[in-house]
């Protein structure tokens, strides 16, 4: 990795981490009894932090697609993609005064080999344009799945106001126009959606509708998923009591907020020495362990816990770190850790790590 790339990754990761901290703090503040003006201020801060986080994520993904699009293929239940779209876009559309209609047409149990994140990013780009350009009225987003012997043909359709910039001709000029009219976040999402679609050999076309609306339609062919693929084991890790270890107070609060999202309870420790003493009590089902800490770092603390005889020494430990390269991760696993979650933490990555550490048989059952 070149020095500019190194600093880009470090700076964006640090800003993202700080934004997640602000979001966690505003969430905590939002649960307090506030005046109407106070609630409005907290909501504005939360939305601004969420917007910055989204732009950083998109910018990092944009930089990562310069030399092609990497795909992490896994069995994806296609109906659930639109459930995710509705959950992530309905609040934003409502806040913009737009009615969002989301639909799925096809076998409700249809599964294809896809990169869920990339599919969502394609929809994000086109829905973002439509919602931002729609002064009032409705935006429609639909996914149509057609299984066949060669795979699953997907057709995504997003209907929005006329001239949303969906035409594939002269895309750079149009996206510059999107940035000028609708803002940087929308333009970044629009450009990323087109790059991902091209990287997946997808086709984009614009259809004019009666009235003042256009439809962006894209097609992608997915490989069929193995028939034995099953839905994720969603209940693993729930109701566990977790020790969060980090010397940074904001990081501790973020991790504990995510843990609460998964219906778990938690306590915290500020360094490795405190973590070892807390672990000795035997009251934790799992430990989330930061790596770089004063007095005793996460690797040394893990080794100390593993040396404790009995069940306590076998407590699952997951590393929380910004240094999650394969070589670093191998070192953490060799020290006795059960998994690695990269900072800034993403809820889905943390949940997967919790499931795998707390219920190792879940993957075997799903296979």
VEXFINU-532303 format. One line per field, with one value per residue (C-alpha): residue in one letter; x, y, z. Coordinates in steps of 0.001 Angstrom, whole numbers. Example, Ala and Ser with C-alpha at 12.3 -4.5 7.8 and 13.67 -1.06 7.14 Angstrom:
% residues 2
rest: A;S
east: 12300;13670
north: -4500;-1060
up: 7800;7140
END
This chain:
% residues 367
rest: X;X;X;X;X;X;X;X;X;X;X;X;X;X;X;X;X;X;X;X;X;X;X;X;X;X;X;X;X;X;X;X;X;X;X;X;X;X;X;X;X;X;X;X;X;X;X;X;X;X;X;X;X;X;X;X;X;X;X;X;X;X;X;X;X;X;X;X;X;X;X;X;X;X;X;X;X;X;X;X;X;X;X;X;X;X;X;X;X;X;X;X;X;X;X;X;X;X;X;X;X;X;X;X;X;X;X;X;X;X;X;X;X;X;X;X;X;X;X;X;X;X;X;X;X;X;X;X;X;X;X;X;X;X;X;X;X;X;X;X;X;X;X;X;X;X;X;X;X;X;X;X;X;X;X;X;X;X;X;X;X;X;X;X;X;X;X;X;X;X;X;X;X;X;X;X;X;X;X;X;X;X;X;X;X;X;X;X;X;X;X;X;X;X;X;X;X;X;X;X;X;X;X;X;X;X;X;X;X;X;X;X;X;X;X;X;X;X;X;X;X;X;X;X;X;X;X;X;X;X;X;X;X;X;X;X;X;X;X;X;X;X;X;X;X;X;X;X;X;X;X;X;X;X;X;X;X;X;X;X;X;X;X;X;X;X;X;X;X;X;X;X;X;X;X;X;X;X;X;X;X;X;X;X;X;X;X;X;X;X;X;X;X;X;X;X;X;X;X;X;X;X;X;X;X;X;X;X;X;X;X;X;X;X;X;X;X;X;X;X;X;X;X;X;X;X;X;X;X;X;X;X;X;X;X;X;X;X;X;X;X;X;X;X;X;X;X;X;X;X;X;X;X;X;X;X;X;X;X;X;X;X;X;X;X;X;X
east: 0;1396;1835;-1075;-3328;-2193;-3037;-6320;-7385;-6223;-7836;-11166;-11255;-10597;-13264;-15726;-14972;-15545;-18831;-19989;-19130;-21222;-24106;-23895;-23814;-26762;-28690;-28047;-28990;-32133;-33356;-33253;-36159;-35550;-37446;-38852;-35982;-33484;-34913;-34737;-31082;-30159;-31959;-30103;-26723;-27530;-28548;-25449;-23188;-25007;-24558;-20818;-20480;-22329;-20164;-16966;-18112;-19017;-15733;-13756;-15747;-15256;-11499;-11624;-13342;-10679;-9124;-12344;-15133;-14417;-17415;-18002;-20446;-22723;-26246;-28647;-32410;-33462;-36714;-34666;-32683;-35833;-36674;-33256;-33867;-37170;-35668;-32725;-34573;-38070;-37014;-34886;-37630;-40207;-37908;-37632;-41414;-41358;-43484;-41276;-42957;-40832;-41818;-40516;-41874;-40749;-40354;-40206;-37622;-35452;-31741;-28872;-25122;-24624;-22789;-25577;-23691;-23102;-26751;-27804;-25300;-26752;-30237;-28853;-27370;-30519;-32961;-30778;-31058;-34801;-35527;-33269;-34807;-38426;-39938;-43100;-44975;-43655;-40556;-40991;-38272;-38847;-36858;-37959;-36318;-36513;-34782;-33703;-31283;-28436;-28986;-31255;-31953;-32571;-34284;-34233;-36526;-36527;-39161;-38579;-38934;-38101;-34427;-32941;-29698;-30163;-29226;-25960;-24828;-22220;-22394;-19585;-21295;-24614;-23075;-21394;-24852;-26224;-23581;-24472;-28236;-28494;-25257;-22038;-23509;-26050;-23440;-20986;-23709;-24797;-21269;-20595;-23848;-22834;-19331;-20627;-23258;-20622;-18305;-21081;-21658;-25044;-27014;-28652;-31371;-33758;-37427;-39705;-43095;-46353;-46383;-43330;-41390;-38620;-37606;-34042;-33962;-30937;-30382;-27903;-27468;-26646;-25396;-27772;-27078;-26460;-29761;-28434;-27964;-30144;-31102;-28601;-28972;-30315;-30810;-27235;-25545;-28726;-29057;-25331;-23442;-20430;-17322;-16263;-12579;-11229;-9185;-11243;-14539;-16249;-15261;-16620;-19937;-20200;-19486;-21937;-24631;-24163;-24234;-27549;-28922;-28484;-30343;-27142;-26048;-22590;-19995;-16777;-13094;-10515;-7399;-6080;-5387;-8971;-10177;-8269;-9605;-13158;-12851;-11815;-15322;-16671;-19791;-19122;-20183;-17834;-15167;-14702;-11011;-9261;-5676;-3719;-4180;-1935;-612;-1585;-2554;-5259;-2940;-1257;-4646;-5944;-2970;-3467;-7153;-6338;-3982;-6840;-7927;-11439;-14355;-13147;-10027;-12198;-14350;-14673;-12605;-13031;-10391;-11512;-8875;-8189;-5296;-7166;-4914;-4671;-1210;-2383;-5557;-3528;-1462;-4564;-5980;-2624;-2746;-6031;-8684;-11762;-12344;-11525;-13819;-12346;-12782;-14825;-17274;-20168;-23179;-23475;-19788;-20045;-23217;-21584;-18559;-20806;-22796;-19692;-18012;-21076;-22564;-19775;-22216;-24364;-22206;-22228;-26024;-26352;-24074
north: 0;3416;6150;8276;5200;4366;7831;7929;4682;5807;9255;8000;5165;7601;10049;7178;6004;9491;9772;6441;7774;10886;8717;6543;9590;11239;7967;7956;11623;11016;8631;11414;13714;16793;19862;19923;22195;19860;16852;18705;19617;16048;14736;17236;16257;12557;13017;15119;12449;9725;11700;12122;8417;7477;9748;8358;4801;5626;7470;4483;2126;4433;4377;602;188;2041;-1267;-3273;-4366;-7018;-9221;-11255;-13843;-15679;-17133;-14179;-14461;-11865;-10808;-9774;-7319;-5258;-5567;-4030;-1292;-357;-292;1924;4300;4728;7126;9226;9405;10382;13110;14446;14483;11628;8484;5442;2325;-836;-4120;-7579;-9839;-13437;-16592;-15379;-18079;-17424;-17452;-16351;-16091;-12359;-9677;-8284;-5063;-4371;-4982;-2548;31;-138;527;3194;5142;5260;5700;8505;10353;9868;10894;13947;15074;14426;17563;15694;12585;9026;7054;3370;721;-2858;-6050;-8833;-12278;-14805;-18137;-20223;-23009;-20520;-18594;-15965;-12939;-9850;-6733;-3700;-790;2644;5130;8799;12295;13033;13659;12209;11632;7905;7877;5964;8388;10934;9679;11919;15142;13967;13031;16424;17873;15640;16965;20557;20003;17342;17409;15440;12484;11776;12171;9792;7195;7583;7118;4116;2448;2715;1375;-1615;-2352;-2275;-4449;-7048;-7017;-5441;-3404;-28;1639;4548;4279;7273;6926;8712;11930;13504;10406;8107;4605;3419;-298;-2524;-6239;-8609;-12368;-14226;-17782;-20223;-20806;-24343;-25937;-26707;-23013;-21963;-18720;-17344;-18516;-15210;-16073;-17033;-14716;-13122;-12499;-13053;-11030;-9398;-7630;-4675;-3812;-564;2331;4845;5850;6620;3237;1513;3321;2474;-1207;-1357;343;-2248;-5065;-3732;-3782;-7573;-7903;-8629;-7083;-5695;-4335;-2535;-2434;196;-1959;-5497;-5743;-4783;-7255;-10166;-9386;-9043;-12297;-14177;-13641;-16009;-13964;-13200;-15249;-13358;-10630;-7905;-7033;-3946;-4618;-1444;-414;924;-1260;-4529;-4831;-7086;-9906;-10115;-9990;-12804;-14993;-14267;-15232;-18410;-19376;-19303;-22914;-24152;-22603;-18998;-19672;-20833;-17666;-16597;-13479;-11312;-8766;-5193;-3456;-1120;-3430;-6411;-7422;-11222;-11308;-9328;-11423;-14631;-13333;-12573;-16042;-17621;-15765;-17518;-15163;-16578;-13892;-10391;-7402;-4405;-864;1132;-1618;-2473;-4009;-6903;-7824;-7737;-9830;-12451;-12636;-12973;-15760;-17672;-17338;-18059;-20802;-22481;-25130;-22563;-22643;-26438;-26486;-23923;-25905
up: 0;-988;1618;253;271;3807;5112;3196;4883;8324;8103;6746;9288;12130;10941;10550;14062;15469;13548;14972;18417;17796;16607;19706;21963;20223;20488;24222;24465;22440;25118;27692;28485;26330;25206;21675;20586;22229;20430;17111;17713;18630;15527;13322;14788;14334;10691;9949;11491;9561;6329;6904;7708;4525;2383;3918;3294;-303;-882;401;-1799;-4777;-4243;-3937;-7317;-9335;-10437;-10558;-8264;-5642;-4912;-1773;-3079;-685;-787;-555;-110;-2665;-1014;2037;-103;-566;3130;3823;1241;2844;6335;5376;3015;4439;7236;4872;2242;4845;6165;2595;2204;-321;-264;-912;-2317;-2189;-3790;-4657;-7388;-7552;-5497;-1869;-1131;-4206;-3348;-5586;-5196;-4723;-2814;-633;105;-3604;-4497;-1797;-3047;-6558;-5237;-2882;-5783;-7903;-5005;-3641;-6942;-7116;-3517;-3742;-7033;-6028;-4514;-3587;-4583;-4669;-5597;-6442;-6044;-7162;-7626;-9972;-9769;-12609;-11754;-14727;-15636;-16137;-12898;-11422;-13617;-11527;-12785;-10544;-11294;-9661;-10758;-10035;-11476;-15108;-15943;-12763;-14650;-15224;-18879;-19371;-22105;-21049;-17452;-16167;-17266;-15845;-12486;-12273;-12807;-10050;-7655;-8524;-8139;-5445;-3455;-3049;-1157;-3904;-6668;-4949;-4521;-8146;-9464;-7189;-8285;-11940;-11276;-9351;-11982;-14721;-12616;-12303;-16092;-15486;-18001;-17303;-19303;-18826;-19651;-20066;-18410;-19027;-17051;-15447;-14433;-15648;-14621;-14148;-14965;-14511;-15080;-13433;-13792;-10566;-10219;-8553;-4864;-3590;-2635;836;1617;4521;6173;8732;12297;13560;17231;18029;20501;21850;25593;26121;28766;27107;28430;26240;26660;25173;26538;24525;26174;22861;21437;24539;24199;20489;21135;24025;21944;19180;21736;23056;19478;19557;22881;24807;28115;28738;31136;30247;31166;30232;29683;29621;33337;34173;31548;33102;36579;35256;33310;36467;37857;35216;34530;30852;27844;25503;25538;22904;23233;21871;20803;21563;25213;28005;30854;29142;25480;24097;22992;26413;28152;25934;26783;30491;30274;28363;31195;33722;34372;33736;31847;32348;30310;27420;27228;23550;22801;19691;18690;17957;15867;12966;12011;10592;7703;7235;8822;11869;12173;12086;15001;17069;16404;17314;20638;21451;20092;18379;15770;14535;13903;12110;13390;12648;13517;11246;13002;10547;10969;14754;14735;12503;14811;17875;16231;15208;18616;20768;18588;16584;15375;13547;10395;10343;10625;7785;5452
END
